[in-house]
């Protein structure tokens, strides 16, 4: 995932080329954007690409060709995958351990569409949301 410097700093990403750290921060950022924009995938994607400040300033999708093309590309891909069930294996952090080493890491699985996965993440308590996609 492409993480801008301010996002890397917010999610304490030291090495954006480390896949586990990168994906963890990118997924958490997307979940936070979905929360901020009340589950509106289009606005969350616009905020991911142009920044949440631009989405708030324009009160919707900014009139940037790059952002509009990004939303279309990602939405098309997202919806093309949606009908196909997916299995995602997760190790959930229930907190309490030292940073980076979950105290109670237990295997879980999720089966469903990408939209269902984001909705599932959104329903979790924030302290339990940190997930490692294996």
DSSP file (Angstrom, degrees, kcal/mol; ACC not computed):
  #  RESIDUE AA STRUCTURE BP1 BP2  ACC     N-H-->O    O-->H-N    N-H-->O    O-->H-N    TCO  KAPPA ALPHA  PHI   PSI    X-CA   Y-CA   Z-CA
    1    1 A X              0   0    0      0, 0.0     2,-0.7     0, 0.0    25,-0.1   0.000 360.0 360.0 360.0 147.9    0.0    0.0    0.0
    2    2 A X        -     0   0    0     24,-0.0     2,-0.5     0, 0.0    14,-0.0  -0.775 360.0-171.8 -87.8 119.5    1.2    3.5   -0.6
    3    3 A X        -     0   0    0     -2,-0.7     2,-0.1    13,-0.1    13,-0.1  -0.951  14.4-140.6-114.9 123.0    1.6    5.3    2.7
    4    4 A X    >>  -     0   0    0     -2,-0.5     4,-2.7     1,-0.1     3,-0.6  -0.399  32.0-102.8 -75.5 158.4    2.3    9.0    2.7
    5    5 A X  H 3> S+     0   0    0      1,-0.2     4,-2.5     2,-0.2     5,-0.2   0.857 121.2  51.5 -52.8 -41.3    4.8   10.3    5.4
    6    6 A X  H 3> S+     0   0    0      2,-0.2     4,-2.2     1,-0.2    -1,-0.2   0.876 112.4  46.8 -66.2 -35.4    2.1   11.7    7.6
    7    7 A X  H <> S+     0   0    0     -3,-0.6     4,-2.5     2,-0.2    -2,-0.2   0.906 111.1  51.8 -70.7 -41.9    0.2    8.4    7.6
    8    8 A X  H  <>S+     0   0    0     -4,-2.7     5,-3.1     1,-0.2    -2,-0.2   0.911 112.1  46.8 -60.1 -41.7    3.5    6.5    8.2
    9    9 A X  H ><5S+     0   0    0     -4,-2.5     3,-1.1    -5,-0.2    -2,-0.2   0.929 111.3  50.9 -65.8 -44.8    4.1    8.7   11.2
   10   10 A X  H 3<5S+     0   0    0     -4,-2.2    -2,-0.2     1,-0.3    -1,-0.2   0.897 117.7  38.2 -60.3 -41.8    0.6    8.4   12.6
   11   11 A X  T 3<5S-     0   0    0     -4,-2.5    -1,-0.3    -5,-0.1    -2,-0.2   0.266 112.2-119.0 -95.5  11.2    0.7    4.6   12.4
   12   12 A X  T < 5 +     0   0    0     -3,-1.1     2,-0.7     1,-0.2    -3,-0.2   0.875  47.9 171.7  55.3  45.8    4.3    4.4   13.5
   13   13 A X      < +     0   0    0     -5,-3.1    -1,-0.2    -6,-0.2     3,-0.2  -0.779  12.6 175.2 -87.5 116.1    5.6    2.8   10.3
   14   14 A X  S    S+     0   0    0     -2,-0.7     2,-0.5     1,-0.3    -1,-0.2   0.845  75.4  30.1 -87.3 -38.8    9.4    2.7   10.4
   15   15 A X    >   -     0   0    0      1,-0.1     3,-1.8     3,-0.1    -1,-0.3  -0.897  60.9-171.3-126.7 101.3    9.9    0.7    7.2
   16   16 A X  T 3  S+     0   0    0     -2,-0.5    -1,-0.1     1,-0.3   -13,-0.1   0.620  87.1  63.0 -67.8 -10.0    7.2    1.1    4.5
   17   17 A X  T 3  S+     0   0    0      5,-0.1     2,-0.8     4,-0.0    -1,-0.3   0.469  75.4  99.5 -93.0  -2.6    8.8   -1.8    2.5
   18   18 A X    <>  -     0   0    0     -3,-1.8     4,-2.9     1,-0.2     5,-0.2  -0.768  68.8-150.3 -81.1 113.0    8.1   -4.3    5.3
   19   19 A X  H  > S+     0   0    0     -2,-0.8     4,-2.8     1,-0.2     5,-0.3   0.867  90.6  49.4 -57.7 -41.7    4.9   -6.0    3.9
   20   20 A X  H  > S+     0   0    0      2,-0.2     4,-2.3     1,-0.2    -1,-0.2   0.947 116.4  41.4 -63.8 -48.6    3.4   -6.9    7.3
   21   21 A X  H  > S+     0   0    0      2,-0.2     4,-2.4     1,-0.2     5,-0.2   0.915 116.7  49.6 -64.5 -43.6    3.9   -3.4    8.7
   22   22 A X  H  X S+     0   0    0     -4,-2.9     4,-2.7    -7,-0.2    -2,-0.2   0.940 114.3  42.7 -62.3 -49.9    2.8   -1.7    5.5
   23   23 A X  H  X S+     0   0    0     -4,-2.8     4,-2.8    -5,-0.2     5,-0.3   0.906 113.0  53.3 -66.8 -41.2   -0.4   -3.8    5.1
   24   24 A X  H  X S+     0   0    0     -4,-2.3     4,-2.2    -5,-0.3    -1,-0.2   0.941 114.4  41.4 -57.9 -48.4   -1.3   -3.5    8.8
   25   25 A X  H  X S+     0   0    0     -4,-2.4     4,-2.7     2,-0.2    -2,-0.2   0.910 115.2  50.9 -67.6 -42.4   -1.0    0.3    8.6
   26   26 A X  H  X S+     0   0    0     -4,-2.7     4,-2.3    -5,-0.2    -2,-0.2   0.903 112.0  46.1 -63.2 -42.2   -2.8    0.6    5.3
   27   27 A X  H  X S+     0   0    0     -4,-2.8     4,-2.6     2,-0.2    -1,-0.2   0.923 113.7  48.8 -66.6 -44.0   -5.7   -1.6    6.3
   28   28 A X  H  X S+     0   0    0     -4,-2.2     4,-2.5    -5,-0.3    -2,-0.2   0.907 111.3  50.7 -62.6 -40.6   -6.1    0.3    9.6
   29   29 A X  H  X S+     0   0    0     -4,-2.7     4,-2.4     2,-0.2    -1,-0.2   0.923 111.0  48.4 -62.0 -44.4   -5.9    3.6    7.7
   30   30 A X  H  X S+     0   0    0     -4,-2.3     4,-2.6     2,-0.2    -2,-0.2   0.910 110.8  50.5 -63.6 -41.8   -8.7    2.5    5.3
   31   31 A X  H  X S+     0   0    0     -4,-2.6     4,-2.3     1,-0.2    -1,-0.2   0.919 111.0  49.6 -60.5 -43.0  -10.8    1.3    8.2
   32   32 A X  H  X S+     0   0    0     -4,-2.5     4,-2.7     2,-0.2    -2,-0.2   0.888 110.6  49.7 -64.5 -38.6  -10.4    4.7    9.9
   33   33 A X  H  X S+     0   0    0     -4,-2.4     4,-2.3     2,-0.2    -2,-0.2   0.905 109.3  51.7 -65.9 -40.8  -11.3    6.5    6.6
   34   34 A X  H  <>S+     0   0    0     -4,-2.6     5,-4.0     2,-0.2     6,-0.4   0.905 111.8  47.6 -61.3 -40.2  -14.4    4.3    6.3
   35   35 A X  H ><5S+     0   0    0     -4,-2.3     3,-1.6     3,-0.2    -2,-0.2   0.949 111.3  50.0 -63.2 -48.3  -15.4    5.2    9.8
   36   36 A X  H 3<5S+     0   0    0     -4,-2.7    -2,-0.2     1,-0.3    -1,-0.2   0.860 115.5  42.8 -59.8 -36.9  -14.8    8.9    9.2
   37   37 A X  T ><5S-     0   0    0     -4,-2.3     3,-2.3    -5,-0.1    -1,-0.3  -0.054 117.5-108.7-104.9  32.3  -16.9    8.9    6.1
   38   38 A X  T < 5S-     0   0    0     -3,-1.6    -3,-0.2     1,-0.3    -2,-0.1   0.795  74.6 -53.4  51.2  40.3  -19.7    6.8    7.6
   39   39 A X  T 3 <S+     0   0    0     -5,-4.0     2,-0.9     1,-0.2    -1,-0.3   0.508  92.3 148.5  79.8   3.6  -18.9    3.7    5.5
   40   40 A X    <>  -     0   0    0     -3,-2.3     4,-2.4    -6,-0.4    -1,-0.2  -0.625  30.9-165.4 -76.5 105.7  -19.0    5.5    2.2
   41   41 A X  H  > S+     0   0    0     -2,-0.9     4,-2.6     1,-0.2     5,-0.2   0.870  84.5  55.0 -61.7 -39.5  -16.4    3.5    0.1
   42   42 A X  H  > S+     0   0    0      1,-0.2     4,-2.2     2,-0.2    -1,-0.2   0.930 111.7  43.1 -61.2 -46.5  -16.2    6.2   -2.6
   43   43 A X  H  > S+     0   0    0      2,-0.2     4,-2.6     1,-0.2    -1,-0.2   0.883 113.0  52.8 -68.3 -37.3  -15.4    8.9   -0.1
   44   44 A X  H  X S+     0   0    0     -4,-2.4     4,-2.2     2,-0.2    -2,-0.2   0.910 111.1  46.8 -63.9 -41.3  -12.9    6.7    1.8
   45   45 A X  H  X S+     0   0    0     -4,-2.6     4,-2.1     2,-0.2    -2,-0.2   0.898 111.5  51.3 -66.4 -40.0  -11.1    5.9   -1.5
   46   46 A X  H  X>S+     0   0    0     -4,-2.2     4,-3.4    -5,-0.2     5,-0.6   0.917 111.8  47.5 -61.4 -42.4  -11.1    9.6   -2.4
   47   47 A X  H  X5S+     0   0    0     -4,-2.6     4,-1.5     1,-0.2     5,-0.2   0.868 108.8  54.2 -67.6 -36.7   -9.6   10.4    1.0
   48   48 A X  H  <5S+     0   0    0     -4,-2.2    -1,-0.2    -5,-0.2    -2,-0.2   0.898 119.7  33.6 -62.0 -39.9   -7.0    7.6    0.6
   49   49 A X  H  <5S+     0   0    0     -4,-2.1    -2,-0.2    -5,-0.1    -3,-0.2   0.923 135.6  20.4 -84.4 -46.9   -5.9    9.1   -2.7
   50   50 A X  H  <5S-     0   0    0     -4,-3.4     4,-0.3    -5,-0.2    -3,-0.2   0.565 113.6-101.6-101.9 -11.8   -6.3   12.8   -2.2
   51   51 A X     X< -     0   0    0     -4,-1.5     4,-1.5    -5,-0.6     3,-0.4   0.119  26.7 -95.1  99.1 143.5   -6.3   13.0    1.5
   52   52 A X  H  > S+     0   0    0      1,-0.2     4,-2.4    -5,-0.2     5,-0.2   0.799 121.0  62.3 -63.5 -28.7   -9.2   13.4    3.9
   53   53 A X  H  > S+     0   0    0      1,-0.2     4,-2.7     2,-0.2    -1,-0.2   0.913 103.4  48.8 -63.4 -41.8   -8.7   17.2    4.1
   54   54 A X  H  > S+     0   0    0     -3,-0.4     4,-2.4    -4,-0.3    -1,-0.2   0.899 110.6  50.7 -64.7 -40.6   -9.5   17.5    0.3
   55   55 A X  H  X>S+     0   0    0     -4,-1.5     5,-2.0     2,-0.2     4,-0.6   0.914 113.7  44.7 -64.5 -42.1  -12.6   15.4    0.7
   56   56 A X  H ><5S+     0   0    0     -4,-2.4     3,-0.6     3,-0.2    -2,-0.2   0.921 112.3  52.4 -66.6 -42.4  -13.8   17.6    3.5
   57   57 A X  H 3<5S+     0   0    0     -4,-2.7    -2,-0.2     1,-0.2    -1,-0.2   0.906 117.9  36.4 -60.7 -43.0  -12.9   20.8    1.7
   58   58 A X  H 3<5S-     0   0    0     -4,-2.4    -1,-0.2     2,-0.3    -2,-0.2   0.464 104.6-130.0 -89.3  -1.4  -14.9   19.7   -1.4
   59   59 A X  T <<5S+     0   0    0     -4,-0.6     2,-0.3    -3,-0.6    -3,-0.2   0.899  83.2  10.4  52.0  44.3  -17.6   18.1    0.6
   60   60 A X  S   <S-     0   0    0     -5,-2.0     2,-0.3    -6,-0.2    -2,-0.3  -0.976 121.8  -7.5 153.1-160.1  -17.3   15.0   -1.6
   61   61 A X  S    S-     0   0    0     -2,-0.3   -18,-0.1    -3,-0.1    -6,-0.1  -0.499  74.0-120.6 -68.0 124.2  -14.9   13.6   -4.2
   62   62 A X        -     0   0    0     -2,-0.3     2,-1.4     1,-0.1     6,-0.1  -0.291  22.5-112.1 -63.5 152.1  -12.4   16.3   -5.2
   63   63 A X  S    S+     0   0    0      4,-0.1     2,-0.5     5,-0.0    -1,-0.1  -0.159  72.6 131.6 -81.5  45.6  -12.4   17.3   -8.8
   64   64 A X     >  -     0   0    0     -2,-1.4     4,-2.6     1,-0.1     5,-0.2  -0.867  54.8-145.8-101.0 126.8   -8.9   15.8   -9.4
   65   65 A X  H  > S+     0   0    0     -2,-0.5     4,-2.5     1,-0.2     5,-0.2   0.891 100.5  52.9 -56.9 -41.9   -8.6   13.5  -12.5
   66   66 A X  H  > S+     0   0    0      1,-0.2     4,-2.3     2,-0.2    -1,-0.2   0.922 111.1  45.9 -61.3 -44.3   -6.1   11.3  -10.7
   67   67 A X  H  > S+     0   0    0      2,-0.2     4,-2.5     1,-0.2    -2,-0.2   0.918 113.2  48.9 -65.9 -44.1   -8.5   10.8   -7.7
   68   68 A X  H  X S+     0   0    0     -4,-2.6     4,-1.9     1,-0.2    -1,-0.2   0.893 113.0  47.3 -64.6 -39.1  -11.5   10.1   -9.9
   69   69 A X  H  X S+     0   0    0     -4,-2.5     4,-2.7    -5,-0.2    -1,-0.2   0.894 110.8  52.9 -67.2 -39.5   -9.6    7.6  -12.0
   70   70 A X  H  X S+     0   0    0     -4,-2.3     4,-2.8    -5,-0.2     5,-0.3   0.924 108.3  50.1 -60.6 -46.0   -8.3    5.9   -8.8
   71   71 A X  H  X S+     0   0    0     -4,-2.5     4,-2.6     1,-0.2     5,-0.2   0.919 112.4  47.1 -60.5 -44.2  -11.8    5.5   -7.4
   72   72 A X  H  X S+     0   0    0     -4,-1.9     4,-2.6     2,-0.2     5,-0.2   0.934 113.7  47.1 -63.8 -46.1  -13.0    4.0  -10.7
   73   73 A X  H  X S+     0   0    0     -4,-2.7     4,-2.1     2,-0.2    -2,-0.2   0.947 117.7  40.9 -60.9 -49.8  -10.1    1.6  -10.9
   74   74 A X  H  X S+     0   0    0     -4,-2.8     4,-3.2     2,-0.2    -2,-0.2   0.906 115.3  51.0 -68.8 -41.3  -10.3    0.4   -7.3
   75   75 A X  H  X S+     0   0    0     -4,-2.6     4,-3.0    -5,-0.3     5,-0.3   0.919 110.0  50.0 -61.9 -43.7  -14.1    0.3   -7.3
   76   76 A X  H  X S+     0   0    0     -4,-2.6     4,-1.8    -5,-0.2    -1,-0.2   0.931 114.9  43.7 -60.6 -45.1  -14.1   -1.8  -10.4
   77   77 A X  H  X S+     0   0    0     -4,-2.1     4,-1.5    -5,-0.2    -2,-0.2   0.936 114.0  50.9 -64.0 -46.5  -11.6   -4.2   -8.9
   78   78 A X  H  X S+     0   0    0     -4,-3.2     4,-1.4     1,-0.2     3,-0.4   0.929 113.7  43.6 -56.6 -49.8  -13.4   -4.3   -5.6
   79   79 A X  H  X S+     0   0    0     -4,-3.0     4,-0.6     1,-0.2    -1,-0.2   0.781 108.1  58.6 -73.0 -26.0  -16.8   -5.1   -7.2
   80   80 A X  H  < S+     0   0    0     -4,-1.8    -1,-0.2    -5,-0.3    -2,-0.2   0.818 113.3  39.9 -70.0 -28.0  -15.3   -7.7   -9.5
   81   81 A X  H >< S+     0   0    0     -4,-1.5     3,-1.3    -3,-0.4    -2,-0.2   0.711  95.3  85.8 -88.4 -22.8  -14.1   -9.6   -6.5
   82   82 A X  H 3< S+     0   0    0     -4,-1.4    -2,-0.1     1,-0.3    -1,-0.1   0.837  85.0  50.7 -54.6 -45.2  -17.1   -9.1   -4.3
   83   83 A X  T 3< S+     0   0    0     -4,-0.6     2,-0.5    -3,-0.1    -1,-0.3   0.752  95.4  83.7 -68.8 -19.7  -19.3  -12.0   -5.4
   84   84 A X  S <  S-     0   0    0     -3,-1.3    28,-0.1    -4,-0.2     2,-0.1  -0.708  85.2-123.7 -86.4 124.3  -16.5  -14.5   -5.0
   85   85 A X        -     0   0    0     -2,-0.5     2,-0.4    28,-0.1    28,-0.2  -0.403  29.6-162.9 -63.4 140.6  -16.1  -15.8   -1.4
   86   86 A X  E     -A  112   0A   0     26,-1.1    26,-2.1    -4,-0.1     2,-0.6  -0.942  12.7-143.8-124.9 147.4  -12.6  -15.2    0.0
   87   87 A X  E     -A  111   0A   0     -2,-0.4     2,-0.5    24,-0.2    24,-0.2  -0.961  18.0-175.8-112.0 122.1  -10.9  -16.8    3.0
   88   88 A X  E     -A  110   0A   0     22,-2.9    22,-2.0    -2,-0.6     2,-0.5  -0.976  13.6-149.2-118.1 125.7   -8.7  -14.5    5.0
   89   89 A X  E     -A  109   0A   0     -2,-0.5    45,-1.9    20,-0.2     2,-0.3  -0.822  21.1-173.4 -97.1 132.3   -6.7  -15.9    7.9
   90   90 A X  E     -AB 108 133A   0     18,-2.3    18,-2.6    -2,-0.5     2,-0.5  -0.908  26.9-153.4-126.3 150.0   -6.0  -13.6   10.7
   91   91 A X  E     -AB 107 132A   0     41,-1.0    41,-1.1    -2,-0.3     2,-0.3  -0.979  30.6-149.1-115.8 113.7   -4.1  -13.5   13.9
   92   92 A X  E     -AB 106 131A   0     14,-1.4    14,-0.7    -2,-0.5     2,-0.7  -0.608   6.0-138.2 -91.7 142.9   -5.9  -11.1   16.2
   93   93 A X        -     0   0    0     37,-1.4    37,-0.2    -2,-0.3    12,-0.1  -0.872  16.6-177.6 -97.4 116.1   -4.2   -9.0   18.8
   94   94 A X        -     0   0    0     -2,-0.7    -1,-0.1    10,-0.4    34,-0.1   0.340  44.4-122.5 -95.2   7.6   -6.2   -8.9   22.0
   95   95 A X  S    S+     0   0    0      1,-0.1    -1,-0.3     3,-0.1     9,-0.2  -0.038  77.5  97.5  84.8 172.9   -3.7   -6.5   23.6
   96   96 A X        +     0   0    0      1,-0.3     2,-0.1     7,-0.1    -1,-0.1   0.177  65.5  99.9  95.0 -17.3   -1.6   -6.7   26.8
   97   97 A X  S    S-     0   0    0      1,-0.2    -1,-0.3     7,-0.0     5,-0.1  -0.320  85.3 -75.1 -93.5-179.6    1.6   -7.9   25.2
   98   98 A X  S >  S-     0   0    0      3,-0.4     3,-2.7     1,-0.2    -1,-0.2  -0.435  70.5 -74.5 -73.3 154.5    4.7   -6.0   24.4
   99   99 A X  T 3  S+     0   0    0      1,-0.3    -1,-0.2    -2,-0.1     3,-0.0  -0.184 120.6  11.5 -53.7 127.9    4.5   -3.8   21.3
  100  100 A X  T 3  S+     0   0    0     -3,-0.1     2,-0.4     1,-0.0    -1,-0.3   0.323 114.9  82.4  87.6  -9.7    4.7   -5.9   18.1
  101  101 A X  S <  S-     0   0    0     -3,-2.7    -3,-0.4    -8,-0.0    -1,-0.0  -0.817  76.4-141.7-130.3  93.4    4.2   -9.2   20.0
  102  102 A X        -     0   0    0     -2,-0.4     3,-0.5    -5,-0.1    -4,-0.1  -0.211   2.8-145.3 -57.0 138.6    0.5   -9.9   20.8
  103  103 A X  S    S+     0   0    0      1,-0.3     2,-0.4    -8,-0.2    -1,-0.1   0.890  95.3  26.7 -70.6 -39.5   -0.1  -11.5   24.2
  104  104 A X  S    S+     0   0    0     -9,-0.2     2,-0.7   -12,-0.1   -10,-0.4  -0.703  75.0 171.3-128.0  78.4   -3.0  -13.6   22.9
  105  105 A X        +     0   0    0     -3,-0.5     2,-0.4    -2,-0.4   -12,-0.1  -0.805   9.5 171.7 -93.0 116.1   -2.5  -14.3   19.3
  106  106 A X  E     -A   92   0A   0     -2,-0.7   -14,-1.4   -14,-0.7     2,-0.1  -0.969  34.9-109.3-126.9 140.6   -5.0  -16.8   18.1
  107  107 A X  E     +A   91   0A   0     -2,-0.4     2,-0.3   -16,-0.2   -16,-0.2  -0.422  41.6 170.1 -69.1 140.5   -5.8  -17.9   14.6
  108  108 A X  E     -A   90   0A   0    -18,-2.6   -18,-2.3    -2,-0.1     2,-0.3  -0.907  17.3-147.8-137.9 166.4   -9.1  -16.8   13.2
  109  109 A X  E     -A   89   0A   0     -2,-0.3     2,-0.4   -20,-0.2   -20,-0.2  -0.975   4.1-161.4-137.7 156.5  -10.6  -17.0    9.7
  110  110 A X  E     -A   88   0A   0    -22,-2.0   -22,-2.9    -2,-0.3     2,-0.5  -1.000   3.9-168.7-135.2 133.5  -13.0  -14.8    7.7
  111  111 A X  E     +A   87   0A   0     -2,-0.4     2,-0.3   -24,-0.2   -24,-0.2  -0.990  44.1  66.7-124.7 126.7  -15.0  -15.9    4.7
  112  112 A X  E    S-A   86   0A   0    -26,-2.1   -26,-1.1    -2,-0.5     2,-0.1  -0.962  79.6 -41.9 157.2-171.8  -16.8  -13.4    2.5
  113  113 A X     >  -     0   0    0     -2,-0.3     4,-2.2   -28,-0.2     5,-0.1  -0.322  54.5-106.6 -80.8 164.4  -16.4  -10.4    0.2
  114  114 A X  H  > S+     0   0    0    -36,-0.3     4,-2.2     1,-0.2     5,-0.2   0.897 122.3  53.9 -57.1 -39.9  -14.0   -7.5    0.6
  115  115 A X  H  > S+     0   0    0      1,-0.2     4,-2.3     2,-0.2    -1,-0.2   0.926 108.5  48.8 -60.7 -44.4  -16.9   -5.3    1.6
  116  116 A X  H  > S+     0   0    0      1,-0.2     4,-2.7     2,-0.2    -1,-0.2   0.878 108.3  55.0 -62.6 -37.2  -18.0   -7.8    4.3
  117  117 A X  H  X S+     0   0    0     -4,-2.2     4,-2.6     2,-0.2    -2,-0.2   0.932 109.5  45.6 -61.9 -46.5  -14.4   -7.9    5.6
  118  118 A X  H  X S+     0   0    0     -4,-2.2     4,-2.4     2,-0.2    -2,-0.2   0.892 113.4  49.8 -64.9 -38.9  -14.3   -4.1    6.0
  119  119 A X  H  X S+     0   0    0     -4,-2.3     4,-1.3     2,-0.2    -2,-0.2   0.904 110.7  50.6 -64.3 -39.6  -17.7   -4.1    7.7
  120  120 A X  H  X S+     0   0    0     -4,-2.7     4,-0.6     1,-0.2     3,-0.4   0.926 111.9  46.8 -62.8 -45.8  -16.5   -6.9   10.0
  121  121 A X  H >< S+     0   0    0     -4,-2.6     3,-1.1     1,-0.2    -1,-0.2   0.900 108.5  56.4 -61.5 -39.9  -13.3   -4.9   10.9
  122  122 A X  H 3< S+     0   0    0     -4,-2.4    -1,-0.2     1,-0.3    -2,-0.2   0.791 103.3  54.2 -64.6 -28.2  -15.4   -1.9   11.5
  123  123 A X  H 3< S+     0   0    0     -4,-1.3    -1,-0.3    -3,-0.4    -2,-0.2   0.630  90.6  96.2 -81.4 -13.6  -17.6   -3.7   14.1
  124  124 A X  S << S-     0   0    0     -3,-1.1     2,-0.1    -4,-0.6     5,-0.1  -0.399  89.0 -99.2 -75.7 152.8  -14.6   -4.7   16.1
  125  125 A X    >   -     0   0    0      1,-0.1     3,-2.0    -2,-0.1     4,-0.5  -0.489  36.8-117.1 -65.4 141.6  -13.5   -2.8   19.1
  126  126 A X  G >  S+     0   0    0      1,-0.3     3,-1.3     2,-0.2     4,-0.4   0.845 113.5  56.3 -53.1 -38.2  -10.6   -0.5   18.1
  127  127 A X  G 3  S+     0   0    0      1,-0.3    -1,-0.3     2,-0.1     3,-0.2   0.695 110.7  45.5 -70.1 -15.7   -8.1   -2.3   20.5
  128  128 A X  G <  S+     0   0    0     -3,-2.0   -35,-0.3     1,-0.1    -1,-0.3   0.383  91.0  86.8-103.2   2.9   -8.9   -5.6   18.8
  129  129 A X    <   +     0   0    0     -3,-1.3     2,-0.2    -4,-0.5    -2,-0.1   0.726  53.5 107.8 -78.7 -22.5   -8.7   -4.4   15.2
  130  130 A X        +     0   0    0     -4,-0.4   -37,-1.4   -37,-0.2     2,-0.4  -0.392  52.1 177.4 -62.3 121.1   -5.0   -4.8   14.7
  131  131 A X  E     -B   92   0A   0     -2,-0.2     2,-0.6   -39,-0.2   -39,-0.2  -0.960  30.7-147.3-131.7 144.7   -4.8   -7.8   12.3
  132  132 A X  E     -B   91   0A   0    -41,-1.1   -41,-1.0    -2,-0.4     2,-0.7  -0.953  17.7-148.5-106.4 116.7   -2.1   -9.7   10.6
  133  133 A X  E      B   90   0A   0     -2,-0.6   -43,-0.2   -43,-0.2  -110,-0.1  -0.774 360.0 360.0 -85.7 119.9   -3.2  -11.0    7.2
  134  134 A X              0   0    0    -45,-1.9    -1,-0.1    -2,-0.7   -44,-0.1   0.414 360.0 360.0 -99.0 360.0   -1.3  -14.2    6.7
